[in-house]
Amino acid sequence: MKNLFYIFLLALIIYSCGTGNRNFKGTDANAAVNDTVRIANDSLEYEVIVIEPGFNLFLNSIARPRAYYSQTYLENKNQFLVRDYNARVMQPQRFNSNLYIQEINYDPNIDYGYEVNYLIYNYFVFISREYNQKFSVPTRI
């Protein structure tokens, strides 16, 4: 009878550990969906999707509000920041290849609009703050 009690207790402990893991995985999946930001303009046929944990929270709580910067200011900053970012993508032996995954195709001659430039700039601000990265152009809040 004593052994039966220990077996039951062991089974209960194993069951409770397994249940906690399923809930935790579900929380991570929801967090990843909530941290996805889509930047798109269907008339120009481009799309940028940012899947970075914490970026959405950063936009809603830390980043300067929309209309704080002028579009010209954002375009000028983005031109230099994208160039730095793409140079780091091309040097995976020197920079973290998990952070700099794919080049950003940003043409300064195209008017992407305010929203796209705002989100791209804030993505660079997020990278510099979250991962302690320094670019040739300061990113400030």
C-alpha positions in Angstrom: 0.0 0.0 0.0 2.9 2.3 0.8 4.5 1.7 -2.6 1.2 2.4 -4.3 1.0 5.8 -2.6 4.6 6.7 -3.8 3.7 5.6 -7.3 0.6 7.8 -7.3 2.6 10.8 -5.9 5.3 10.4 -8.6 2.6 10.2 -11.4 1.0 13.3 -10.0 4.3 15.2 -10.0 5.1 14.1 -13.6 1.6 15.1 -14.8 1.8 18.5 -13.2 5.2 19.3 -14.8 3.9 18.4 -18.2 0.8 20.6 -17.9 2.8 23.7 -17.1 5.0 23.3 -20.2 2.0 23.3 -22.6 0.7 26.6 -21.2 4.1 28.2 -21.4 4.5 27.3 -25.1 1.1 28.8 -25.9 2.2 32.1 -24.2 5.3 32.3 -26.4 3.3 31.7 -29.6 0.9 34.6 -28.6 3.9 36.9 -27.8 5.4 36.2 -31.2 2.2 37.0 -33.0 1.8 40.2 -31.0 5.3 41.4 -31.8 4.9 41.2 -35.6 4.7 44.6 -37.3 3.7 44.7 -41.0 4.9 47.7 -43.1 3.3 47.7 -46.5 2.2 49.9 -49.3 0.2 47.9 -51.9 0.4 50.7 -54.6 4.2 50.6 -54.6 4.2 46.8 -54.2 6.5 46.4 -51.3 6.2 44.9 -47.9 8.3 44.7 -44.8 7.5 42.4 -41.9 9.3 42.9 -38.6 9.2 39.9 -36.2 11.2 41.0 -33.3 10.3 40.2 -29.7 9.6 43.5 -27.8 9.4 45.7 -30.9 5.7 46.3 -30.7 5.9 47.1 -27.0 8.8 49.5 -27.8 6.6 51.3 -30.4 3.7 51.7 -28.1 5.6 52.7 -24.9 9.1 54.1 -25.5 9.3 55.4 -29.1 8.5 59.0 -29.9 4.9 59.5 -31.1 4.1 59.7 -34.8 4.5 63.2 -36.3 7.3 63.9 -33.8 9.9 63.7 -36.6 9.5 65.2 -40.0 9.5 62.8 -43.0 12.7 64.5 -44.4 14.5 63.8 -41.1 13.5 60.2 -41.1 14.4 59.7 -44.7 17.9 61.2 -44.2 18.5 59.0 -41.1 17.2 55.9 -42.7 19.4 56.3 -45.8 22.5 56.1 -43.5 21.1 53.5 -41.1 20.1 51.1 -43.9 23.6 51.5 -45.5 25.2 50.6 -42.2 22.8 47.7 -41.6 23.4 46.2 -45.1 27.1 46.5 -44.6 26.8 44.4 -41.4 24.7 41.8 -43.2 27.5 41.4 -45.7 30.0 40.8 -42.8 28.6 37.8 -40.8 32.1 36.9 -39.5 32.3 40.3 -37.8 28.6 41.0 -36.8 26.0 38.7 -35.3 24.3 36.9 -38.3 21.3 36.2 -36.1 20.7 39.9 -35.7 21.6 41.0 -39.3 19.8 38.4 -41.3 18.8 40.0 -44.6 19.5 43.1 -46.5 17.0 45.9 -46.5 16.2 47.2 -50.0 15.7 50.9 -49.3 15.9 53.3 -52.3 16.2 56.9 -51.2 14.6 58.0 -54.5 11.3 56.3 -53.7 8.8 58.1 -51.5 7.8 55.4 -49.0 5.6 57.7 -47.0 5.8 58.8 -43.4 4.6 55.6 -41.8 7.2 53.3 -43.4 10.0 55.7 -42.7 8.8 56.1 -39.1 8.7 52.4 -38.5 12.1 51.7 -40.1 13.8 54.4 -38.1 12.2 53.1 -34.9 13.4 49.6 -35.8 16.9 50.9 -35.9 16.4 52.7 -32.6 15.1 49.4 -31.1 18.1 47.4 -32.4 20.5 50.0 -31.0 18.9 50.0 -27.5 18.0 46.3 -27.2 21.2 44.8 -28.6 23.6 47.7 -27.7 24.5 48.3 -31.4 26.1 51.6 -32.5 25.5 52.9 -36.0 27.4 55.7 -37.8 24.4 57.9 -37.3 23.1 58.3 -33.7 19.7 56.9 -33.1 17.9 58.8 -30.3 14.6 58.9 -28.7 
